[in-house]
Amino acid sequence: MKRAQVSEQDVAAIVVDYLEQLGADVYQEVECQGGVADLVARVGAEIWIVEVKTSFSLALLLQAMDRRRCAHRVVIAAPYTRNIRDVGVVCEALGIGVWQVRVPDPSSTWEQPEVRQLVTSARHNRRPVELAKRLEPGHKTHAKAGAVGAAGRWTPFRRTCEALAAVVSREPGVLLKQAIDQIEHHYATDANARSSMLKWIEVGRVPGVELRRTNGAALLYPRAA
C-alpha cells in the first residue's frame, strides 16, 4: 500500500499535542521578527519556537537560525528523511533542536503518532524575549499551523475587528466613535483607530460590520456574512 502524503498540518498537529503533554501553552502562526513562526510554546519561563515542515531542508535550517534571536529555544520538526543524521550534526553545532515526527501510516506499523527528540536546543537568550508580549489567546485556536495563509492568521487587526463586531452586534446603530471608545484596539490613538477602521469598514474588510450614514453621522450595523 502506498504511503499517504503527509501534510504540514498533520505534522504540526502531532507536535502541538506533544507540547501540550509537556504542559506547554501552544500558540500557532505567530508573527515574529523576520516572519511568522509555525508554533510558539510557553514552557515554564521560556519561549520556544518550533518550525514544522514535511521534510528537513536547507530552507528550514536557515529559518530556524533566524528564529534564534526571537526565542529562548528553537526546534525544527519533520518526519524522517535520509539526511536526518547530517541535519542533527549541523543543528547541534548551531544550538538548534531537532525532533523527528512519526505520522500514523496505514501502510506500515506506525500506528501511533510520535515525537522523538534527536537534538536538544541550546538556550539562545537569557532574558525575557519580546515575542512573549505578542502571544494572545486567539493564536491558540484561530489558525492551525501549516493550514492557512496570511488571511486566516490571528493578528492585532483581526482582534480589533472582532472586538468592534461584538460591540455592533450588541448595539446596532452605534456611532463609530462610541464603538471605538468601548474596545481595546491596536492603534496608537482612538483618532487613528476611527480613521483607519472607517476606511476598512467602507471597503468590506471588517467581517460582520457595515456602515450607514445618517445626517452625516457614521452608524455601524451588523452585516450578514
C-alpha positions as CSV (number, residue, x, y, z in Angstrom):
1,M,0.0,0.0,0.0
2,K,1.4,3.4,-1.0
3,R,2.1,5.7,1.9
4,A,-0.4,8.6,2.1
5,Q,1.0,12.0,1.5
6,V,1.8,13.8,4.8
7,S,0.8,17.5,5.1
8,E,2.5,20.1,7.2
9,Q,-0.8,20.4,9.1
10,D,-0.6,16.7,10.0
11,V,2.9,17.1,11.4
12,A,2.0,20.3,13.3
13,A,-1.0,18.7,15.0
14,I,1.2,15.9,16.4
15,V,3.8,18.4,17.7
16,V,1.1,20.6,19.3
17,D,-0.3,17.6,21.1
18,Y,3.3,16.6,22.2
19,L,4.0,20.1,23.6
20,E,0.7,20.2,25.4
21,Q,1.5,16.9,27.1
22,L,4.7,18.6,28.3
23,G,2.5,21.2,29.9
24,A,3.2,24.0,27.4
25,D,0.8,26.7,26.2
26,V,1.0,26.5,22.4
27,Y,0.3,29.3,20.0
28,Q,0.1,28.8,16.2
29,E,1.0,31.0,13.3
30,V,2.6,33.8,15.3
31,E,4.1,36.9,13.7
32,C,7.7,37.4,14.9
33,Q,10.8,39.3,13.9
34,G,11.7,38.1,10.4
35,G,8.4,36.4,9.6
36,V,5.8,34.0,11.1
37,A,6.6,31.2,13.5
38,D,4.7,27.9,12.9
39,L,4.4,27.2,16.6
40,V,5.4,29.2,19.7
41,A,5.3,27.4,23.1
42,R,5.5,28.9,26.5
43,V,7.3,26.2,28.6
44,G,7.7,27.5,32.1
45,A,9.6,30.8,31.9
46,E,10.9,30.0,28.4
47,I,9.6,30.8,24.9
48,W,10.2,28.1,22.3
49,I,9.8,28.3,18.6
50,V,9.1,25.1,16.7
51,E,9.2,25.3,12.9
52,V,7.3,22.4,11.3
53,K,7.8,21.1,7.8
54,T,7.2,17.8,5.9
55,S,10.9,17.3,5.4
56,F,14.3,18.7,6.6
57,S,15.9,21.1,4.2
58,L,18.4,23.9,4.0
59,A,15.5,26.4,3.9
60,L,14.1,25.1,7.2
61,L,17.6,25.2,8.8
62,L,18.1,28.9,7.7
63,Q,14.6,29.7,9.0
64,A,15.5,28.2,12.4
65,M,18.8,30.0,12.5
66,D,17.0,33.3,12.1
67,R,14.5,32.5,14.8
68,R,17.2,32.2,17.5
69,R,17.1,35.9,18.1
70,C,13.4,35.7,18.9
71,A,13.1,32.9,21.4
72,H,14.9,31.1,24.2
73,R,15.0,27.8,22.3
74,V,14.4,26.9,18.7
75,V,13.5,23.5,17.3
76,I,12.8,22.1,13.8
77,A,10.4,19.2,13.5
78,A,9.7,17.0,10.5
79,P,9.2,13.3,9.6
80,Y,12.2,11.1,9.0
81,T,14.4,11.8,5.9
82,R,17.6,10.1,4.8
83,N,19.7,13.1,5.7
84,I,18.4,13.4,9.3
85,R,21.7,12.4,10.8
86,D,23.6,15.1,8.9
87,V,20.9,17.6,9.9
88,G,21.3,16.6,13.5
89,V,25.1,17.2,13.4
90,V,24.7,20.7,11.9
91,C,21.9,21.6,14.3
92,E,23.8,20.5,17.4
93,A,26.6,22.8,16.4
94,L,24.2,25.7,15.9
95,G,22.2,25.0,19.1
96,I,19.0,24.2,17.2
97,G,16.8,21.3,18.4
98,V,15.7,18.5,16.1
99,W,12.5,16.5,16.5
100,Q,11.6,13.5,14.3
101,V,7.8,13.3,13.9
102,R,6.1,10.0,13.1
103,V,2.8,10.4,11.4
104,P,0.4,7.4,11.5
105,D,0.5,5.4,8.3
106,P,-1.9,2.7,7.4
107,S,0.7,1.1,5.1
108,S,3.2,0.4,7.9
109,T,3.4,-0.4,11.6
110,W,3.5,3.3,12.6
111,E,0.0,3.3,14.1
112,Q,0.6,5.9,16.8
113,P,1.9,9.5,16.4
114,E,5.3,10.1,18.0
115,V,7.8,12.8,18.5
116,R,11.4,11.8,19.1
117,Q,13.9,14.4,20.4
118,L,17.1,13.8,18.4
119,V,18.9,17.0,19.4
120,T,18.2,19.3,22.3
121,S,18.1,23.0,21.7
122,A,20.6,25.3,23.4
123,R,19.2,28.3,25.2
124,H,19.8,31.4,23.0
125,N,18.6,34.2,25.2
126,R,19.0,34.6,28.9
127,R,16.5,37.4,29.3
128,P,12.7,37.6,28.5
129,V,12.1,37.9,24.8
130,E,9.8,40.4,23.1
131,L,7.8,37.6,21.4
132,A,6.2,36.7,24.7
133,K,4.3,40.0,24.7
134,R,2.7,39.2,21.3
135,L,1.1,35.9,22.4
136,E,-2.7,36.1,22.6
137,P,-5.5,33.6,23.2
138,G,-6.5,33.9,19.6
139,H,-3.2,32.3,18.5
140,K,-4.2,29.1,20.2
141,T,-7.5,28.5,18.4
142,H,-7.8,30.7,15.4
143,A,-5.4,29.2,12.9
144,K,-3.7,25.9,12.6
145,A,0.0,25.8,11.7
146,G,0.6,24.8,8.1
147,A,-3.0,25.2,7.1
148,V,-3.6,28.9,6.4
149,G,-2.1,31.9,4.7
150,A,-1.9,35.4,6.0
151,A,-5.7,35.9,5.5
152,G,-6.5,33.4,8.2
153,R,-3.8,34.2,10.7
154,W,-4.6,35.8,14.1
155,T,-3.3,39.4,14.0
156,P,-3.8,42.6,16.1
157,F,-6.0,43.9,13.3
158,R,-8.2,40.8,13.4
159,R,-8.5,41.2,17.2
160,T,-9.7,44.8,16.7
161,C,-12.2,43.8,14.0
162,E,-13.7,41.1,16.2
163,A,-13.9,43.4,19.2
164,L,-15.7,46.0,17.1
165,A,-18.1,43.5,15.6
166,A,-19.0,42.3,19.1
167,V,-20.0,45.9,20.1
168,V,-22.0,46.4,16.9
169,S,-23.8,43.1,17.5
170,R,-24.9,44.3,21.0
171,E,-25.7,47.8,19.9
172,P,-26.9,48.0,16.3
173,G,-26.7,51.6,15.0
174,V,-23.9,52.6,17.4
175,L,-21.8,55.6,16.4
176,L,-18.4,54.7,15.1
177,K,-16.8,56.9,17.8
178,Q,-18.8,55.3,20.6
179,A,-17.9,51.8,19.4
180,I,-14.2,52.6,19.2
181,D,-14.4,54.1,22.7
182,Q,-15.6,50.7,24.1
183,I,-12.8,48.4,22.7
184,E,-9.2,47.7,23.1
185,H,-7.5,48.3,19.7
186,H,-4.0,48.1,18.3
187,Y,-3.8,51.7,17.1
188,A,-1.8,54.4,18.8
189,T,-4.8,56.6,19.4
190,D,-8.6,56.5,19.2
191,A,-8.4,59.0,16.4
192,N,-6.2,56.8,14.4
193,A,-8.5,53.8,15.1
194,R,-11.6,55.7,13.9
195,S,-9.9,56.9,10.7
196,S,-8.4,53.5,9.8
197,M,-11.4,51.4,10.8
198,L,-13.8,53.7,8.9
199,K,-11.8,53.0,5.7
200,W,-11.7,49.2,6.3
201,I,-15.4,49.0,7.0
202,E,-16.2,51.0,3.9
203,V,-14.3,48.5,1.7
204,G,-15.8,45.5,3.5
205,R,-12.7,44.3,5.3
206,V,-14.3,44.2,8.8
207,P,-16.5,41.0,9.0
208,G,-19.9,41.4,10.5
209,V,-19.9,45.2,10.3
210,E,-21.4,47.6,7.8
211,L,-21.5,51.4,7.7
212,R,-24.6,53.6,7.2
213,R,-24.5,57.4,7.1
214,T,-27.4,59.3,8.6
215,N,-27.3,63.1,8.6
216,G,-23.6,62.9,8.3
217,A,-23.2,60.5,11.2
218,A,-21.3,57.2,10.8
219,L,-23.5,54.5,12.2
220,L,-22.5,50.8,12.4
221,Y,-24.8,47.9,11.9
222,P,-24.3,44.1,11.8
223,R,-23.7,42.8,8.4
224,A,-24.6,39.3,7.3
225,A,-21.6,37.1,6.4
